[in-house]
Amino acid sequence: MFTKTTRSAVRLLTHLGLEGGSEPMTPRALAERLGESPSYLAKVARDLGKAGILRSHRGVAGGVVLGHSPQEITFLAIVEACQGTILGDFCEESADVASTCAFHQACAELHGALVSILSKWTLSQFMARPRPSGTLAKQMPCWLEPAPHAASWKDSEEPTAP
């Protein structure tokens, strides 16, 4: 449902919100901490910057900071910055959904629910629980974890021995 870009954006923003404070962090430093490709994470940061979710600072002490408070950054804004506007898959746009076919009504309902749920979740909620708790913390890998739980980008680019 969500692209690698969106997952990387959520990881970047969560980590930046937890660790960055008001001091800019470079995408390269964030990539190292998250086990992501520096060039890919720089692209993700550019997408988030264009959407106003991140603010860039140039210069020696440059990097990125959150463009808004974590309570103001919705999951919908993150998804749309990375994947584009969420569109409904309708037969044809109609103001009177009740008179359309059942498929159109189902798609309109699904679209509304998806947008509603993504709008209510915020970065602050991801920051409040960036990893599983209790017994699940040891049993369940989570891609929000600051340290990579699978092979890092460097491992995936190296050739394997036959």
N, C-alpha and C positions, 0 to 999 in steps of 0.2 A: 504494500500500500504506500509506504514512504520510501523515497529513493535514498541511496547512499549519501547524497548531498544533504538531504534533510536530516538524516541521522547524524552526520558529521556536524551539521550546524547546531543541533540540539546539544551535542557533546561539547562543542566549542563554547557555546553561550553559557552552558551550565558551569563549565570549568572557569570561564572568565568571570562569571558572577560570583563564584565561590572563592576564587584565588586572586582575581585581578584587582579588585577594589577600584580606585580611581586612577591608578597608574597604568599607562598603556602597556600591552603585551604584544610582542610580535607574533604573527601567524607561525613563524618558524619555531619559536619557543613553545607555543601552544601545541604545534604538531608533535614536537618531541615529547611533551608531557602526555599527549593522548595516543601516541603510537600511530599517528597518521602521516601521510605523505605531505611534506611541506608545501609543494606546489599545488596539490589538491586543496589543502586547507586554506591556502592563500586565495584560491578561486572561490571557495565557500565564503570567506571573509569579504571578498569583493561583492558577492551577491547580497550578503547581509548589509553591507555598507550602502549599496544602491537603494535598499529598502528602508534605510534609516535606522535599522536595528543596531548597527555598529557605527561608531564614529572613528575615523582614522586620524592619527596624529603623525606628522612627518618629522624627520630629523633624527638625530642621534638617539634620543630617548623616545622615538616614535613607536607606533604600534596601534592597537585597536582597544577601544573601551566600549562598554554598552552605551547605546544611543538614547536609551530610556531606562527607567527603573525596571527591575525584573517583574514587578507587579503589572506593568503596562505592556510587556511584550507577550503577546498571545502565541499559542501554538499555531493558530491560523496564520498569523503574520509570518512566522518562521517557515511554515509549509509553502505559503504563497511566494515568499522571497526565493525559495529554492526550486519550486516545481511549477510556479505560475498560479494564476487564479483558478480556484476549484470551480469547475463548470459542471452543471448537471447534464446528464445524458438523456435528454428528452426527445420525443418524437419531433415536436416543433414547439417553439415558445408560445405560450398561451396564458392570458391573464386569468382565464376561468379553468383552473386545474380540475375542478369537479366534473367538467364535461369532457375531459380528455380520456384516452384509453387507460386501462388499468396499469399497463407498463409505465406510461408517462407519470401517472399518479405515484407509483412506487418509487420511481427515480426522483421525482420532486421531493417526496418525503425523505428519501435517503440523503439527498443533497442538503436539505434543510437540517437534518439531524447531524450530519457530518460537520457542517459549518458551525452549528450551535455548540457541539462538543469541543471542537478545536478552538472556538472563541472563549470558552470558559476556562481552559487550562492555560496557565501562565508559566513563564520561566521561573518565577519565585517558587512555584509548586515543585518544579523539577529540582531546583536547588535545595528545597527542604528535605527531599529524599532521593539523592542521586544514586542510591544503591539499595538492594534488598536488605531487609533487616531480619534479625533473629536467626533462626536455623537456615532460612533461605539464603542468607548472605554467603554461606560456604557452599551451598548446593547449586545455586542458580547463577550462571554468568549473566551479566547485564552490560549492554553496550554503552550505558552512561558512565560506567566506571572510568576514572581518570587514567588508570593504567590499562593497556590493552589486554583483553582476556584471550585473544587468539593471536595468530602469527601477525607480527607488525608488517607495515608496508614494505620495509626493507627485506624481510624474509620472503615475501611474496614475489619480489622482483628478482631474487637470486635464482639461478638455475639449480635444479635439483640433480643429484647424482643418479645415474641409471641403476 
